[in-house]
Amino acid sequence: MPVGGIKEKVLAAHRAGIKQIILSRENEEDLKEIPKDIAGELAFILVDTIEDVIKTALDIELPVPFIGQTGQRAQKSA
């Protein structure tokens, strides 16, 4: 889900020395508001799901969850 205040959050992260920022792909348009000199010092990783966040932040691949009572696994989206 997109969140608000991306520019302020990114600037605060930069001031704190953070170099890598995980961001919802739905907020990609907000990156245009970040000054180019600051954006150039940061790595932005755009994600679509919480599983993407976990994999990126913790380097953990989550198993595909079971759905319903049939015991069938969900199809992993690309």
C-alpha positions in Angstrom: 0.0 0.0 0.0 1.2 3.5 -0.6 2.0 5.8 2.3 2.2 9.5 2.6 5.2 11.8 3.5 7.7 9.9 1.4 9.9 12.9 0.8 10.1 13.7 4.6 10.7 10.1 5.5 13.5 9.7 2.9 15.2 12.9 4.0 15.1 11.8 7.6 16.5 8.4 6.7 19.3 10.1 4.8 20.1 12.3 7.8 20.2 9.2 10.0 22.8 7.6 7.6 20.5 5.0 6.1 21.6 4.1 2.5 19.0 1.6 1.4 15.2 2.3 1.4 12.5 -0.3 0.8 9.5 1.4 -0.7 6.1 0.3 -2.0 6.1 0.3 -5.8 2.9 2.4 -5.5 5.0 5.2 -4.1 7.5 5.2 -7.0 6.0 8.5 -8.3 6.9 10.2 -5.0 10.6 9.7 -5.6 10.5 12.6 -8.1 10.2 14.9 -5.0 13.5 13.8 -3.6 16.4 16.1 -4.4 18.6 14.5 -7.0 21.8 14.9 -5.0 20.3 13.0 -2.1 18.5 10.4 -4.2 21.9 9.7 -5.8 23.3 8.7 -2.5 20.5 6.2 -1.7 19.4 2.8 -3.1 15.7 2.5 -3.5 14.2 -1.0 -3.6 10.6 -1.1 -4.8 8.4 -3.9 -3.5 4.9 -5.2 -4.2 4.2 -7.5 -1.3 5.2 -8.0 2.4 7.0 -11.1 1.2 9.2 -8.9 -0.9 10.0 -6.8 2.1 10.9 -9.7 4.2 13.1 -11.2 1.5 14.8 -7.9 0.9 15.3 -6.9 4.6 15.9 -10.2 6.2 17.1 -12.4 3.2 14.4 -15.0 4.1 12.3 -16.7 1.4 8.9 -17.5 2.8 7.1 -20.6 1.8 3.9 -20.3 -0.3 1.0 -20.4 2.2 -1.7 -23.0 2.2 -5.2 -21.7 1.2 -8.5 -22.9 2.5 -9.3 -26.4 3.8 -8.3 -28.2 0.6 -4.6 -28.1 1.5 -3.7 -26.7 -1.9 -0.9 -24.3 -2.1 -1.5 -20.8 -3.5 0.2 -20.1 -6.8 3.1 -17.8 -6.2 2.7 -14.6 -8.3 5.6 -13.4 -10.4 
